[in-house]
């Protein structure tokens, strides 16, 4: 394909004359329109920028106005740059949805991303009228939500001496600061969201190799009953030292092995063990062992130094994975049957039976799911965060309610959550999961 052929294709799609099209590759203007793209070194994956300039020999006034509007629409962003770089403003997209559609069609990566995020909008790419309609609905919905939120803020600010209104404003500001802090962390310090593996090293007990975890925060060295059995030292357990260990939870202490020799690296060291149930780790080297032998944990060199000898910690691939992440983490019971992950804070709702196809609940759930897809389409393009989708059962219950009072929650609580930028369905679902607690519901919506 020659550059002239490419310009003809652009003119067919955008009505921009060939003489007004200036194609740039890697920041350099391509002047030769006779050579093929391959001869000019343009390969698959390269980005071509289109700069529209007003033609010198303008014809009629109508043609001039058409070229000017096309130039304003096309010069807002290079082809295929809007979905990834967001160079064009949202006003340009709203006024010219066809430009966005063509840019999505010309970028396989952006189209694949849209297909994963918003299948309904991606399916409408081949239909210009349907795509423009869906996009306009998303813009209108977002505008209505923004206006409703601003109206709510204005009502709160109308009476500066109203304690309840000021408390709601304070909570809204606090949530905004939390989201701002989260965004700053994700942008400037994303490594804090990574998982740090624990410190393990290999030790030998009675000829048995054991992967022991080094925990300077543990007071005593702890061994599991299964590890004591495999090492053959269960016979040495003094059950007079049995009891209950209390901390974050409780565990049953079977007894204590007062003295046994272990090998760490090339050293043979005396050690005592507290045999305790309820531990997923076979052996935990606590502070009693580390201080007694004056051990040093060198994180910079990833080594445990004992009496001048360095023992490397195990790599992440060598760490035992006896349990999956979901099983390792304690689940804390929350309101309305929800469970909260004690490590990540993720909230899981109880499993609900799926509605039977053809029933009103199933139809309501499908209708609500379609509305959520349309509502989050704008968020995918504008770069904003969509509100979390409610569960199917909660959506069906909310949609089938004959009026707002049938939800069982005060209208003021629902409006308070909607003022934070969330749709009514999401607010009702969060209130149901939080048992009617507005603060917990807001935390669920922002944390989802």
C-alpha positions as a printed Julia matrix, in Angstrom:
448×3 Matrix{Float64}:
   0.0     0.0    0.0
   1.34    3.41  -0.96
   0.91    6.55   1.1
  -1.45    7.94  -1.53
  -3.69    4.9   -1.13
  -3.67    5.39   2.64
  -4.68    9.03   2.2
  -7.54    7.98  -0.06
  -8.77    5.61   2.64
  -8.58    8.38   5.24
 -10.49   10.73   2.96
 -13.22    8.11   2.49
 -13.65    7.69   6.23
 -13.22   11.28   7.43
 -13.98   13.46   4.35
 -10.58   15.15   4.75
  -9.03   16.1    1.39
  -5.73   14.47   0.47
  -3.91   17.78   0.21
  -4.88   18.63   3.82
  -3.48   15.36   5.18
   0.07   15.34   6.51
   1.29   11.94   7.72
   4.11   11.75  10.27
   6.17    8.67  11.16
   8.42    8.84  14.24
   8.04   12.62  14.25
   9.1    13.07  10.6
   6.81   14.23   7.82
   6.42   11.71   4.98
   6.63   13.67   1.77
   6.97   10.85  -0.78
   3.49    9.49  -1.46
   4.52    7.15  -4.26
   6.59    4.67  -2.25
   4.9     1.87  -0.39
   4.79    1.76   3.39
   7.17   -1.2    3.4
   9.73    0.67   1.32
   9.64    3.55   3.81
  10.35    1.19   6.72
   6.85    1.3    8.22
   6.05   -2.07   9.77
   3.08   -3.51  11.6
   2.69   -1.9   15.02
   4.14    1.51  14.09
   2.0     4.56  14.79
   1.29    7.13  12.09
   0.22   10.6   13.19
  -2.21   12.54  11.03
  -1.95   16.32  11.1
  -4.69   18.19   9.26
  -3.84   21.57   7.81
  -6.17   23.94   6.05
  -5.83   23.66   2.29
  -4.4    26.73   0.6
  -6.68   26.58  -2.42
  -9.98   26.47  -0.59
 -13.09   26.17  -2.68
 -16.5    27.26  -1.6
 -17.31   28.52   1.87
 -19.13   25.28   2.69
 -16.1    23.21   1.71
 -13.89   25.43   3.83
 -16.13   25.02   6.86
 -16.2    21.24   6.33
 -12.42   21.05   6.13
 -12.09   23.22   9.23
 -14.42   21.03  11.32
 -12.74   17.86  10.08
  -9.35   19.3   10.91
 -10.48   20.2   14.41
 -11.79   16.68  14.98
  -8.84   14.87  13.46
  -6.04   17.01  14.83
  -7.21   16.4   18.38
  -5.32   13.09  18.51
  -3.3    10.85  16.21
  -4.93    7.71  14.95
  -5.17    5.0   17.64
  -3.75    7.29  20.28
  -6.94    8.26  22.12
  -7.71    4.87  23.71
  -4.2     4.59  25.13
  -3.01    8.13  25.6
  -6.23   10.1   25.97
  -4.92   13.0   23.87
  -8.35   14.13  22.72
 -10.62   15.84  25.2
 -13.92   14.32  26.24
 -15.72   17.22  24.56
 -14.25   16.2   21.22
 -15.34   12.62  21.79
 -18.84   13.71  22.78
 -19.24   15.96  19.77
 -17.74   13.45  17.35
 -18.29    9.83  18.47
 -17.48    8.66  14.95
 -13.88    9.78  15.48
 -13.59    7.61  18.55
 -15.17    4.66  16.74
 -12.7     4.91  13.86
  -9.78    5.17  16.25
 -10.93    2.07  18.1
 -11.33    0.2   14.82
  -7.84    1.19  13.72
  -6.21   -0.01  16.95
  -6.39   -3.79  17.54
  -4.98   -3.39  21.04
  -7.58   -0.8   22.05
 -10.38   -2.84  20.5
  -9.27   -5.97  22.36
  -9.17   -4.02  25.62
 -12.65   -2.63  24.98
 -13.91   -6.13  24.18
 -12.69   -7.37  27.54
 -13.92   -4.38  29.51
 -17.15   -3.46  27.7
 -18.39   -6.19  25.33
 -21.64   -4.37  24.55
 -19.83   -1.24  23.4
 -17.28   -3.29  21.47
 -20.06   -5.15  19.64
 -21.49   -1.82  18.52
 -18.28   -0.69  16.8
 -19.55   -1.93  13.44
 -22.81    0.02  13.83
 -22.09    3.79  13.92
 -25.61    4.75  15.01
 -25.77    2.23  17.84
 -22.25    3.11  19.01
 -23.07    6.82  19.1
 -26.31    6.1   20.96
 -24.6     3.99  23.63
 -21.82    6.52  24.04
 -24.29    9.38  24.39
 -26.23    7.43  27.01
 -23.05    6.95  29.01
 -22.23   10.65  28.8
 -25.75   11.62  29.85
 -25.76    9.19  32.75
 -22.42   10.47  33.99
 -23.58   14.06  33.65
 -26.77   13.33  35.6
 -24.8    11.66  38.38
 -22.42   14.6   38.59
 -25.3    17.06  38.74
 -27.09   15.02  41.4
 -23.94   14.89  43.46
 -23.39   18.62  43.11
 -27.02   19.3   44.05
 -26.61   17.15  47.14
 -23.46   19.03  48.1
 -25.27   22.33  47.61
 -28.08   21.16  49.9
 -25.56   20.18  52.54
 -23.81   23.54  52.26
 -27.1    25.44  52.5
 -27.12   25.11  56.28
 -23.57   25.31  57.64
 -24.86   24.75  61.2
 -26.53   21.42  60.45
 -24.43   18.83  62.28
 -25.62   15.91  60.17
 -24.89   17.68  56.89
 -21.44   18.7   58.03
 -20.75   15.12  59.12
 -21.71   13.86  55.67
 -19.49   16.45  54.02
 -16.65   15.42  56.3
 -17.14   11.75  55.39
 -17.23   12.57  51.69
 -14.02   14.59  51.96
 -12.4    11.77  53.92
 -13.34    9.21  51.26
 -11.96   11.5   48.56
  -8.68   11.76  50.46
  -8.58    7.98  50.81
  -9.08    7.53  47.07
  -6.49   10.2   46.34
  -4.04    8.45  48.63
  -4.74    5.15  46.88
  -4.22    6.67  43.44
  -0.96    8.3   44.54
   0.26    4.99  45.91
  -0.62    3.17  42.7
   1.09    5.82  40.58
   4.19    6.69  42.6
   4.74    3.65  44.81
   3.07    0.63  43.17
   5.48   -1.82  44.77
   3.62   -1.51  48.09
   0.83   -3.61  46.55
   3.19   -6.49  45.92
   3.37   -9.45  48.23
   6.51  -10.02  50.3
   7.34  -13.66  50.93
   8.48  -14.8   54.33
  12.04  -15.78  55.28
  12.68  -19.51  55.08
  15.84  -21.59  55.34
  16.65  -25.28  55.35
  17.49  -26.98  58.63
  18.15  -30.64  59.4
  16.54  -32.26  62.46
  17.41  -35.87  63.22
  18.34  -36.44  59.57
  15.12  -34.9   58.24
  15.28  -31.75  56.1
  12.77  -29.15  57.26
  12.03  -25.76  55.74
  11.9   -23.46  58.74
  10.49  -19.96  58.78
  12.56  -17.29  60.53
  10.25  -15.03  62.54
  11.91  -12.49  64.8
   8.47  -11.48  66.05
   7.76  -14.88  67.57
   8.75  -15.26  71.19
   9.41  -19.01  71.1
  10.46  -21.6   68.54
   7.37  -23.53  67.5
   7.06  -26.91  65.77
   3.94  -28.55  64.38
   2.92  -32.04  65.61
   3.26  -33.48  62.09
   6.83  -32.18  61.84
   7.65  -33.62  65.27
   6.32  -36.99  64.14
   8.29  -36.97  60.87
  11.49  -35.97  62.7
  10.98  -38.69  65.31
  11.06  -36.43  68.35
   7.42  -36.71  69.4
   8.58  -39.16  72.06
  10.52  -36.34  73.76
   7.54  -34.02  74.2
   6.97  -33.04  77.83
   3.21  -32.75  78.09
   3.44  -31.07  81.48
   4.07  -27.87  79.49
   0.78  -28.16  77.63
  -1.63  -25.26  77.57
  -3.37  -22.68  75.41
  -1.52  -20.05  73.38
  -3.44  -16.8   73.0
  -2.7   -14.07  70.5
  -4.61  -13.13  67.38
  -6.32  -16.48  67.89
  -5.9   -19.47  70.19
  -3.9   -22.66  69.67
  -3.44  -25.81  71.68
   0.07  -26.39  73.07
   0.8   -30.12  73.24
   4.04  -29.79  75.14
   7.71  -28.93  74.9
  10.92  -30.57  73.68
  13.52  -29.15  76.05
  16.68  -29.93  74.05
  17.48  -31.29  70.62
  20.24  -30.65  68.14
  19.53  -29.06  64.76
  21.86  -28.3   61.85
  21.73  -24.91  60.16
  24.24  -24.66  57.34
  27.37  -26.38  58.68
  26.63  -25.64  62.34
  25.04  -27.94  64.9
  23.08  -25.9   67.42
  21.06  -26.9   70.5
  17.43  -25.84  70.36
  14.16  -26.27  72.24
  10.75  -26.56  70.61
   7.2   -25.79  71.66
   4.95  -28.3   69.91
   1.76  -26.48  69.02
  -1.28  -27.32  66.96
  -2.94  -25.0   64.47
   0.23  -23.86  62.68
   0.57  -24.26  58.91
   4.37  -23.91  59.25
   6.36  -27.02  60.16
   9.03  -25.15  62.1
   9.18  -21.53  63.19
  12.49  -20.22  64.53
  11.56  -17.65  67.14
  13.36  -14.97  69.05
  14.54  -17.35  71.78
  16.62  -19.27  69.24
  17.83  -16.18  67.37
  18.95  -14.24  70.45
  20.56  -17.23  72.11
  22.88  -17.74  69.14
  23.19  -14.0   68.34
  21.79  -14.35  64.83
  21.63  -11.44  62.4
  19.0   -11.13  59.67
  20.73   -9.39  56.75
  17.95   -8.41  54.35
  20.3    -6.55  52.01
  22.25   -9.74  51.34
  19.29  -12.07  51.95
  21.15  -14.09  54.53
  20.95  -15.27  58.12
  24.28  -14.8   59.87
  24.96  -17.01  62.9
  28.37  -16.85  64.6
  29.97  -15.5   61.44
  28.53  -18.15  59.13
  26.12  -17.02  56.45
  23.1   -19.14  55.56
  21.11  -17.97  52.5
  17.35  -17.71  52.72
  15.25  -19.78  50.35
  14.02  -18.2   47.15
  10.32  -17.59  46.62
  10.08  -20.68  44.4
  11.48  -22.88  47.19
   9.1   -21.66  49.86
   6.59  -24.38  50.8
   3.1   -23.71  49.56
   1.03  -26.12  51.57
  -2.11  -23.99  51.37
  -3.57  -21.68  48.78
  -3.75  -17.98  49.47
  -7.46  -18.09  50.24
  -6.95  -20.86  52.78
  -3.92  -19.25  54.42
  -5.72  -16.0   55.15
  -8.11  -15.79  58.06
 -11.67  -14.89  57.09
 -13.42  -12.48  59.44
 -17.2   -12.62  59.62
 -18.88   -9.39  58.57
 -22.45   -8.08  58.59
 -25.23   -9.74  56.61
 -23.26  -12.95  56.16
 -20.27  -11.34  54.41
 -16.68  -12.41  55.04
 -13.68  -10.08  55.14
 -10.15  -11.16  54.26
  -7.96  -10.24  57.23
  -4.92   -9.59  55.03
  -6.28   -7.9   51.92
  -9.58   -6.56  53.29
 -11.54   -8.03  50.38
 -15.23   -8.47  51.14
 -16.98  -11.6   49.87
 -20.74  -11.87  49.8
 -22.44  -15.18  50.63
 -23.23  -17.45  47.72
 -26.76  -16.92  46.47
 -28.76  -19.37  44.34
 -28.99  -18.26  40.74
 -32.5   -17.23  39.66
 -34.3   -19.66  37.41
 -34.33  -18.52  33.75
 -37.65  -17.05  32.78
 -38.56  -15.88  36.28
 -39.04  -12.17  37.13
 -35.93  -12.27  39.3
 -33.82  -13.55  36.42
 -35.21  -10.91  34.07
 -34.58   -8.17  36.61
 -31.03   -9.39  37.2
 -30.31   -9.45  33.45
 -31.78   -5.97  33.02
 -29.68   -4.56  35.87
 -26.53   -6.24  34.54
 -27.09   -4.63  31.13
 -27.53   -1.23  32.76
 -24.28   -1.7   34.68
 -22.42   -2.54  31.47
 -23.67    0.65  29.82
 -22.86    2.74  32.89
 -19.27    1.52  33.1
 -18.62    1.99  29.36
 -17.98    5.68  29.9
 -15.61    4.89  32.75
 -13.53    2.66  30.49
 -13.12    5.46  27.93
 -12.86    8.41  30.29
 -10.4     6.66  32.59
 -12.6     6.91  35.66
 -13.39    4.11  38.1
 -16.87    2.62  37.69
 -18.99    1.84  40.7
 -18.9    -1.83  41.72
 -21.64   -4.0   40.3
 -24.1    -5.49  42.8
 -24.69   -9.2   43.02
 -27.39  -10.8   40.91
 -29.63  -11.47  43.89
 -29.26   -7.95  45.24
 -29.87   -6.46  41.8
 -32.98   -8.54  41.29
 -34.34   -7.56  44.69
 -33.6    -3.88  44.1
 -35.04   -3.8   40.6
 -38.22   -5.62  41.49
 -39.01   -3.32  44.41
 -42.23   -1.39  43.66
 -40.99    1.78  45.35
 -37.98    3.23  47.13
 -39.34    2.55  50.6
 -39.59   -1.19  49.86
 -35.81   -1.46  50.16
 -36.08   -1.15  53.93
 -33.39    1.56  54.19
 -33.91    5.27  54.89
 -33.95    7.42  51.8
 -31.41    9.75  53.41
 -28.89    6.89  53.67
 -29.38    5.99  50.02
 -29.0     9.63  48.93
 -25.87    9.94  51.05
 -24.21    7.1   49.13
 -25.5     8.38  45.78
 -23.99   11.78  46.57
 -20.6    10.08  46.66
 -20.99    9.25  42.96
 -22.48    5.75  43.1
 -25.72    4.66  41.36
 -28.81    3.79  43.34
 -28.51    0.05  42.64
 -24.95   -0.02  43.97
 -25.93    1.96  47.07
 -28.79   -0.42  47.87
 -26.56   -3.44  47.34
 -23.86   -2.03  49.62
 -26.42   -1.2   52.33
 -27.75   -4.73  52.17
 -24.23   -6.17  52.5
 -23.43   -3.78  55.37
 -26.64   -4.43  57.27
 -27.8    -0.82  56.89
 -24.57    0.78  58.19
 -23.86    3.76  55.93
 -20.17    4.05  56.83
 -19.52    0.36  56.2
 -21.46    0.54  52.92
 -19.38    3.52  51.77
 -16.22    1.63  52.64
 -17.41   -1.37  50.62
 -18.15    0.79  47.58
 -14.84    2.64  47.67
 -12.84   -0.47  48.46
 -14.37   -2.69  45.79
